[in-house]
């Protein structure tokens, strides 16, 4: 039985690299993100929850970029013979999670769940918080985020009359010459497709 497990483990590792490469090369054109209408309705229905998330993040964030929840991966544990989850934290993520504390972290997790979102990216020096609603792919992928900016630049361009996913398909081909797919929700909130 142990011999079979060893063989499966060896082949699993050998197949992992081609599998990862296949996923990375797959592209993002067949992704099915939430519709613009669903995103706008979700925001209107849960506006207080979105504002609460920004308040909690602002109370714990420092001057560094942070990602919540921190990225995880799995590592093989030779003692148990099983994979175990491992946090991939940088120092800023670790300080942010520690500053949150258990109670605010539980509240943040609950709020993210209630608005059907998966995580947060925060750039405090730019006063920007992104609440990730959908992610697809890796190198050619994108995320759909609700973005809060306390002081939004006056020259920021919005495309309220266009479908954001269709815009992304055009934008992904030549990011240098295309406008960022973005819709305005109010003076501080928007929906954005980000690379």
N, C-alpha and C positions, 0 to 999 in steps of 0.2 A: 504494500500500500504506500509506503514511504517513497519507494522508487518511482511510482506513478506520479506522486505529488511533485517530486523533484523534476521529472521530465516536463510536467505541465508548467511548472514555474520557469524553467529554462526557455521553453517555447513561448510562453507568455511574454517574457522579456524580449525575445527576438521579434515577436510580432508587434510589440508596443511601438517601436520607432516607425515602421512603415504605416501603422495606423495613425499615429500622430501626424506624420507628413501628409497623409491623405486628407485628414481633417483640415490642416492648415492650408492646403492647396485647393480646397473645395470651392472657395469663393463665397459671396454673400448674396447672390441674386435670387435664390429660392427661399430666402428667409421670410417668415410670416410674422412681422411685428404687429403690435396692436394698431388699429386704425387711428387716424387723427381724431375722429369723432369720439372713440372710446377714451383716448387719452384726455381730451378736453372734458368729457363728462365725468371721468374719474377724478380729475382735479376739482371740478366744481362741487362734486358730491363729498369730497374729503378735504376741502380747503383748510379747515382747522387742523387736521392731522398733518398736512404739509407744513403749515406754519409752526406747529409744535416740533416737528423734526428739525427745522432750521434753528429754532431756539435752543434745543438740546445740543445740537452740534456746535452752535456758537458758544455755548457755555463751557464746552470742554476742549475745543480746538485751539491750537497754539498758532504759531506763524508758519507751520510747514504744511505741505500737501499731505492729506490723510485719506485713507480708504477704509470703509467700514462695511461689512465685517472684513477683517484682514483676510487675504488670500490663504487658501489651504491647499495642501497636496497630501498624498499618502506616501508613506515610506514602508518598505518591507522591514519587519522586526524579526531578526533571526531567532530571538529567544522564544517568541510565541509562534513563529511560522506564519504570521498574518500581517497584512498591511494595517497601519494605524494612521489616523489623520495627524498632520503636523501643520501648525500655523507658520505662514511665511510673513513675518512682520518685519517692517523696518522700524527704526527707532521712533519715528513720528507716529506710526500706527500704534505702537506699544504704549507710548505716552498718552495718546488720545483715549485708548481703551481703558487705561488705568485712571485717567481723569474722569471718565464717564462714571465709573463705579457700577456696582451690580444693579442698583435700582434704576438708574437712568438708562443703563444698557438694556435691561428688560423692557422698559418703556419704549425705547427706540426700536427694538426688535418687534414689539407688538404693533407699533405704528406702521412700520414697513410692511408687515403682514397685512394690516387692514387696508392699505392702499395698493396692494398687489405689486410692490416694488422689492428689489433684491438687495440694494446696497446704496452706499453714499460715497461720493468723492467730494472733497472740500479743499478749496484753495483760499485760506483766510486772508492772505495779503491782498488778493483781488476781490475779496468779499463775495466769493462765488461758492455755492453749494449745489451739487448735482445729485439728484435722486434717481438712481438707475432703475428703469422700468423693464428694459429688455436688452439682452446682449446676444450677439450672434457672431460666430467666427472668431478669428484671432488676427492674423496679419492683414487680411482684407475685410475684416469684420467691422461691426459698428455697435454702438450702444444708443438706445433711445433714453433720454433723460429729461426729467423735469428740472429746469435750472432756475435757481434763485440768485439774483444779483441785487445787492442792496443799492448800489449806485451804477446802474446800467449806462454804458456809453451812449451818448445821444445819436451817434452815427450807426448804431447796430441795425442791420437789415433783417426784416421779417418777411415771410412769404405766406400770408394768411389765405391766399387764394390757390395755393398749390398743395398737392398731396406730398407729404414729407418723404415717404418711402420712394416714390417716383423720383423726387428730387435727389435722394441719396444715390439712386442708380446712375444718374447723370454725374453727380458730384464725385462718386467713387472712381470714375474713369480718369478724371483730371482735377484733382483737388486744388491745384494752383489757380485755375481760371474759373472756378464755379463758386457761387455763393453757398455758404453753410446752410443746410436745410434747418429752418427755424421758424416756429410760429409763436406769436405773442399771446400770452394769457392775460397779463395785466402789466402794470408799470414795473414789477420786479420779477415776475415769473414768465418762463417761456418753455416750450418743448423743443428739444434739439436732438438731431442725429449727430453723433460724434464718432470720429475714427477711433 
